[in-house]
């Protein structure tokens, strides 16, 4: 796997994937023959090796913790800390993350690569409410998009107090959601901070 803009030598004998970002999430999957004996599948996954380019000789051993029966919250962040996580992502990805229009929207709320993101208490409160509203909006949009039966109707997303934003989406006759395709939390927060 090569990072964005990599122009160095590509080693022979590997399948090469050029990532558009510096951060990647890798899923490893192995199939089993017998559901009562997962050992062969687990051993196959444990043969995977991920290491830096030209770092095979010094690569640390991979660790595969057993997460069976371990509780984990896999839902997206639904409070204002989502903006702190977004700031970390902007710092690590820079221009690889999005186009200038999206990065400009983030800059309008203070999220700029390699610059401090220190919203005051009032702005933190707005960001927290925006993230909560955006999370709820995403759940509704997902329910509408995945529902097997949808009537053509008009949906109005909730807005925050004193906001100038009213995000309106509609389901057209082809059962497609149409309207602004911006993440709800970003639409909500831009309206509140104006």
DRENPAFI-63008 format. One line per 5 residues: number of its first residue (from 1); their letters; for each residue x, z, y of C-alpha. Coordinates in steps of 0.25 Angstrom, whole numbers, plus 5000, padded with zeros to 4 digits. Example, Ala and Ser with C-alpha at 12.3 -4.5 7.8 and 13.67 -1.06 7.14 Angstrom:
1) AS) 5049/5031/4982 ~ 5055/5029/4996
This chain:
1) XXXXX) 5000/5000/5000 ~ 5006/4996/5013 ~ 5002/5001/5027 ~ 4997/4993/5038 ~ 5007/4983/5044
6) XXXXX) 5017/4985/5033 ~ 5027/4974/5034 ~ 5038/4979/5025 ~ 5042/4974/5011 ~ 5031/4975/5001
11) XXXXX) 5036/4979/4987 ~ 5034/4970/4975 ~ 5026/4975/4963 ~ 5015/4982/4971 ~ 5001/4979/4975
16) XXXXX) 5001/4980/4990 ~ 4990/4985/4998 ~ 4991/4984/5014 ~ 4983/4995/5020 ~ 4977/4994/5033
21) XXXXX) 4979/5009/5036 ~ 4990/5019/5034 ~ 4980/5028/5026 ~ 4974/5024/5013 ~ 4966/5031/5003
26) XXXXX) 4969/5027/4988 ~ 4959/5029/4977 ~ 4965/5029/4963 ~ 4955/5027/4951 ~ 4957/5026/4936
31) XXXXX) 4946/5023/4926 ~ 4945/5031/4913 ~ 4940/5027/4900 ~ 4934/5040/4896 ~ 4928/5050/4906
36) XXXXX) 4932/5062/4897 ~ 4947/5058/4898 ~ 4951/5055/4913 ~ 4966/5057/4910 ~ 4970/5042/4908
41) XXXXX) 4963/5039/4922 ~ 4969/5051/4929 ~ 4983/5047/4923 ~ 4982/5033/4928 ~ 4978/5037/4942
46) XXXXX) 4990/5047/4942 ~ 5000/5036/4940 ~ 4997/5031/4954 ~ 5008/5032/4964 ~ 5007/5031/4979
51) XXXXX) 5020/5031/4987 ~ 5026/5025/5000 ~ 5032/5011/4999 ~ 5046/5012/4994 ~ 5044/5026/4991
56) XXXXX) 5042/5026/4976 ~ 5055/5033/4973 ~ 5051/5045/4982 ~ 5036/5045/4980 ~ 5030/5059/4977
61) XXXXX) 5022/5060/4964 ~ 5007/5058/4966 ~ 4998/5070/4965 ~ 4984/5068/4959 ~ 4976/5081/4961
66) XXXXX) 4964/5083/4952 ~ 4952/5083/4961 ~ 4942/5085/4950 ~ 4932/5095/4954 ~ 4938/5097/4968
71) XXXXX) 4928/5097/4979 ~ 4931/5087/4990 ~ 4923/5083/5002 ~ 4924/5068/5003 ~ 4915/5066/5014
76) XXXXX) 4920/5061/5028 ~ 4923/5071/5039 ~ 4910/5074/5046 ~ 4915/5082/5058 ~ 4924/5080/5070
81) XXXXX) 4937/5082/5061 ~ 4934/5067/5058 ~ 4940/5063/5071 ~ 4953/5071/5068 ~ 4954/5064/5055
86) XXXXX) 4951/5051/5062 ~ 4963/5054/5072 ~ 4972/5056/5061 ~ 4968/5043/5055 ~ 4970/5036/5068
91) XXXXX) 4984/5042/5069 ~ 4988/5037/5056 ~ 4982/5023/5056 ~ 4983/5019/5071 ~ 4978/5005/5073
96) XXXXX) 4977/5003/5058 ~ 4964/5012/5058 ~ 4955/5003/5066 ~ 4954/4992/5077 ~ 4956/4995/5092
101) XXXXX) 4941/4997/5094 ~ 4940/5008/5084 ~ 4953/5015/5089 ~ 4948/5014/5103 ~ 4935/5021/5099
106) XXXXX) 4944/5032/5093 ~ 4953/5033/5105 ~ 4940/5035/5114 ~ 4938/5048/5107 ~ 4953/5052/5107
111) XXXXX) 4958/5047/5093 ~ 4970/5039/5096 ~ 4982/5037/5087 ~ 4994/5047/5090 ~ 4986/5054/5101
116) XXXXX) 4981/5068/5101 ~ 4966/5069/5097 ~ 4962/5082/5103 ~ 4947/5082/5107 ~ 4942/5094/5115
121) XXXXX) 4931/5103/5109 ~ 4919/5096/5115 ~ 4925/5082/5109 ~ 4927/5089/5096 ~ 4913/5093/5096
126) XXXXX) 4908/5079/5099 ~ 4918/5073/5088 ~ 4912/5083/5078 ~ 4898/5079/5081 ~ 4901/5064/5081
131) XXXXX) 4908/5065/5067 ~ 4896/5073/5062 ~ 4887/5062/5067 ~ 4895/5051/5063 ~ 4896/5057/5049
136) XXXXX) 4881/5058/5048 ~ 4879/5044/5053 ~ 4888/5038/5043 ~ 4880/5045/5032 ~ 4867/5039/5037
141) XXXXX) 4874/5025/5039 ~ 4879/5026/5024 ~ 4865/5030/5019 ~ 4859/5018/5026 ~ 4870/5008/5022
146) XXXXX) 4869/5013/5007 ~ 4854/5015/5006 ~ 4847/5005/4996 ~ 4835/5005/5005 ~ 4835/5004/5020
151) XXXXX) 4824/5000/5029 ~ 4828/4993/5042 ~ 4829/5004/5052 ~ 4836/5009/5064 ~ 4845/5021/5063
156) XXXXX) 4850/5029/5075 ~ 4862/5038/5073 ~ 4863/5052/5079 ~ 4870/5053/5092 ~ 4877/5065/5098
161) XXXXX) 4872/5073/5110 ~ 4874/5066/5123 ~ 4879/5054/5116 ~ 4878/5039/5121 ~ 4879/5034/5107
166) XXXXX) 4867/5030/5099 ~ 4872/5023/5086 ~ 4861/5014/5081 ~ 4862/5007/5068 ~ 4851/4999/5061
171) XXXXX) 4848/4994/5047 ~ 4845/4979/5048 ~ 4836/4971/5038 ~ 4848/4968/5029 ~ 4850/4983/5027
176) XXXXX) 4863/4983/5035 ~ 4867/4994/5044 ~ 4870/4988/5058 ~ 4874/4994/5071 ~ 4887/5000/5076
181) XXXXX) 4897/5002/5064 ~ 4905/5013/5071 ~ 4908/5026/5064 ~ 4897/5035/5068 ~ 4906/5046/5073
186) XXXXX) 4914/5037/5082 ~ 4901/5032/5088 ~ 4896/5046/5090 ~ 4908/5051/5096 ~ 4910/5040/5106
191) XXXX) 4896/5042/5111 ~ 4899/5057/5113 ~ 4912/5056/5120 ~ 4908/5046/5131
